[in-house]
Amino acid sequence: MMAAMVELFCDSFDTMPRRIVLDIADTEDRVHGGQPLALFNAHHDSRCFMPIHVYEAISAKPVAVFLRPGKTPGGTEVCLVLRHVVRAIRARWPRVDILIRGDSHGACPVGL
């Protein structure tokens, strides 16, 4: 599904942009019931999923969304998501300048 979303994102441009800004964040998605991957998140005081969203900040277009368990992602997981997204974009636009930004918890050291 991620590959299809990245393809749709790239297809939405008439020409390759000179630069894109990938904004990565997670959001609380509350659940009602016993869905697999739903976890209690103390920060949000709820059982939830915490999907990762990637948007292009200049155009505000969605790039990719990943459904994931209801815990805050660590640096290793954020790096893995970004690796897949950037590789898929580079397959289409090998020379585009890519700037990545995210919330502070997404920048925690890899491996923690």
FENJO-V413496 format. One record per residue. RES is the residue in one small letter. PHI is phi in radians with two decimals (* if undefined). PSI is psi in whole degrees, 0 to 359 (999 if undefined). OMEGA is omega in whole degrees, 0 to 359 (* if undefined). Layout:
# FENJO-V413496
RES | PHI | PSI | OMEGA
RES | PHI | PSI | OMEGA
This chain:
# FENJO-V413496
m | * | 320 | 179
m | -1.04 | 317 | 181
a | -1.07 | 320 | 179
a | -1.15 | 320 | 179
m | -1.13 | 319 | 179
v | -1.13 | 319 | 177
e | -1.05 | 315 | 178
l | -1.10 | 321 | 177
f | -1.05 | 310 | 181
c | -1.11 | 321 | 180
d | -1.14 | 339 | 184
s | -1.30 | 352 | 178
f | -1.77 | 139 | 176
d | -1.23 | 321 | 177
t | -2.36 | 159 | 179
m | -1.11 | 128 | 177
p | -1.22 | 158 | 177
r | -1.23 | 321 | 182
r | -2.48 | 145 | 170
i | -2.22 | 150 | 178
v | -2.06 | 111 | 179
l | -1.56 | 122 | 180
d | -1.88 | 119 | 183
i | -1.98 | 134 | 180
a | -2.69 | 160 | 172
d | -1.97 | 158 | 180
t | -2.39 | 153 | 176
e | -1.37 | 131 | 175
d | -2.20 | 93 | 184
r | -1.07 | 146 | 177
v | -2.04 | 158 | 178
h | -2.29 | 96 | 183
g | 2.28 | 195 | 185
g | -1.89 | 47 | 181
q | -1.12 | 142 | 174
p | -1.04 | 146 | 180
l | 1.35 | 351 | 177
a | -1.30 | 125 | 181
l | -2.20 | 159 | 174
f | -1.36 | 129 | 178
n | -2.00 | 112 | 185
a | -1.12 | 326 | 180
h | -1.07 | 319 | 181
h | -1.65 | 353 | 181
d | 0.94 | 47 | 181
s | -2.73 | 161 | 167
r | -1.49 | 131 | 187
c | -2.78 | 170 | 162
f | -1.70 | 161 | 174
m | -2.28 | 74 | 181
p | -1.12 | 148 | 174
i | -1.66 | 131 | 178
h | -1.98 | 139 | 173
v | -2.16 | 121 | 177
y | -2.10 | 155 | 172
e | -1.61 | 118 | 192
a | -1.27 | 331 | 182
i | -1.26 | 315 | 182
s | -1.64 | 346 | 184
a | 1.14 | 22 | 180
k | -1.51 | 141 | 175
p | -1.23 | 142 | 179
v | -1.91 | 312 | 181
a | -2.81 | 153 | 175
v | -2.40 | 135 | 181
f | -2.14 | 118 | 174
l | -1.31 | 135 | 184
r | -2.67 | 168 | 181
p | -1.01 | 161 | 186
g | -1.42 | 44 | 174
k | -2.16 | 157 | 179
t | -1.15 | 130 | 181
p | -1.23 | 146 | 176
g | -1.62 | 176 | 181
g | -1.03 | 323 | 180
t | -1.10 | 316 | 181
e | -1.18 | 318 | 178
v | -1.07 | 316 | 178
c | -1.07 | 319 | 179
l | -1.10 | 315 | 178
v | -1.05 | 311 | 181
l | -1.11 | 322 | 179
r | -1.02 | 314 | 180
h | -1.14 | 316 | 182
v | -1.14 | 312 | 182
v | -1.12 | 319 | 178
r | -1.07 | 319 | 180
a | -1.17 | 321 | 178
i | -1.19 | 316 | 180
r | -1.11 | 332 | 176
a | -1.09 | 327 | 179
r | -1.59 | 319 | 186
w | -2.22 | 78 | 186
p | -1.11 | 340 | 185
r | -1.94 | 7 | 180
v | -1.24 | 142 | 175
d | -1.43 | 124 | 183
i | -2.03 | 122 | 174
l | -1.91 | 135 | 182
i | -2.03 | 134 | 175
r | -2.37 | 153 | 180
g | -2.82 | 173 | 177
d | -1.13 | 161 | 184
s | -1.06 | 323 | 181
h | -1.24 | 340 | 176
g | -1.31 | 348 | 181
a | -1.77 | 14 | 180
c | -1.18 | 154 | 184
p | -0.98 | 144 | 177
v | -1.15 | 138 | 178
g | 1.68 | 352 | 178
l | -1.57 | 999 | *
